């Protein structure tokens, strides 16, 4: 066993030098010979160490991805596209810090985010980011990658975050012999990880660049500089660019440096990430629902190309609105082949002088479908895009409302399909096994038109549909049945009220408690809410005044789908308190203190406002403490906080 241990350590040392430090110290022949010796020893002893390099070989094809909840949420980043927006970010940070804060600058890579968990020094699992709270377990896939350690010195529970990438040179080499060449490095990386066959992952040779400590159970929360140093010390691969900036001029210099160098590096990148370094300033700036206020991604100018416009088709959405979609002569843009692009409406087509058969300028930005900016050249065969007068799917005369065209036929097939697909979506009723193609089959073959029709489906109804076998039928019907328990906010989003997104749906659910409660709301009551404007308020009132909508909701109610807002019963010393935490607490992590307050009936806010009733101030409390004093909000220190917890 001593020899097996020595060989394992030596192979890991060589792998770290090769894959992390890019500094190979032995030939492939020497590595392979020692690797074969290790395999023989493992077969002889029947023991495989946790950090053995033989664990990194791609295994059998998996049956599916398992869901996994992250210990701490993985936030996304707010974006800036101009230096002015970046200056505004720094100004907000300066106000929170009371001085010019220290920033760090790193490359923003275009790949797939993964989160690796360690416990007691051992690698436990790898997951995708998912929605930030729950991801997919991709341990088997990530184990084929050699740019991270299987064993570290840190003995607590740890989550580290990195970006999976496929280097451009590796992609080119892969494509030389690939049966299906991969055009885009980002999609190639995502496909390598989100593939049920780990051997596919291994064949594509992805790397992971690590950049963040997402959670640690022992020790203080880390600044970005400390997190970077920690990752390097523990043997994680980090990209060799990390700048510490003390003022705006240094920050802009770093941004310019990245923009100059990004075309020369071997990794696909689309910007830079700027983070406030000091933990106390981060705590004072807090978070929104989507991202930390103390970090931002600076996105470089979108890439643009010209190509021929071959045609325009008109798509009908769930509200009946027609949206023009441009069909392009395929062109490479940002590493992807683009053949379609958006045009907002007919007025947009006229304003941009877009004609079929002309050359148009196309921009691809932030991973959304490309956009046509305008025409660059017309030809003798160029012709105007005709404004439709009837629906291209059902032949109904169109209505023009404002800048848009609408099909008024509620039974128009693509309109029904889009409505049902939205209703069943993950952020709505979350019907597992449902898709747009399923919706199309149900509308065209089974006459499904309304939400309630889904709940009347039986196995016999689905057996003659193409692609529907017993297992798929069972999964779909089970998903439909489970969706009856969807919470009120998901339901309000699902039914498709104009202007009501996921955040507004939750606010409406909290305030009005039920569908009937919202149905009785006036425009004035709705506009008074923080996230509801006049247009959305009118949309809500109009939705419930519509007879067809009322009939659909009544049918859902008849089959038992009438959710109400379920407030958790709260009791305890902080009941009714709106609490802000600021500064560093000696005995508690911020997340632990928040949990203790919420368990005892309180609400934790990210900033001091007129709503705040209590501030818990730890060491080095900053601007939040000053604001609390100005507003006359009650302030307690950590000792008083502990005393309240003990009551």
Secondary structure, 3 states (H helix, E strand, C coil): CHHHHHHHHHHHHHHHHHHHCCCCCCCHHHHHHHHHHHHHHHHHHCCCCCCCHHHHCCCCCCCCCCEEECCCCCCEEEEECCHHHHHHHHHHHHHHHCCCCCEEEEEEECCEEEEEEEECCEEEEEEECCCCCEEEECHHHHCCCCCCCCECCCCCEEEEEEEEECCHHHHHHHHHHCCCCCCCHHHHHHHHHCCCCHHHHHHHCCEEEEEEEEEECCCCCCCHHHHHHHHHHCCCCCCCCCEEECCHHHHHHHHHHHHHHCCCCCCCEEEEEEEECCHHHHHHHCECCCEEEEEEEEECCCEEEEEEEEEEEEEECCCCEEEEEEEEEEEEECCEEEEEEECCCHHHHHHCCCEECCEEEEEECCCCCCEEEEEEECCCCCEECCCCCECCCCCCEEEEECCEEEECCCCCHHHHHHHHHHHCCCCCCCCCCCCHHHHHHHHHHHCCCCHHHHHCCCHHHHCCCCCCCHHHHHHHHHHHHHHHHCCHHHHHHHCCCCCCCHHHHHHHHHHHCEHHHHHCCCHHHHHCCCCCCHHHHHHHHHHHHCHHHHHHHHHHHHCCCCCECCCCCCCCCCCCCEEEEECECCCCCHHHHHHHHHHCCCEEECCCCCCCCEEEECECCCHHHHHHHHHCCEEECHHHHHHHHCC
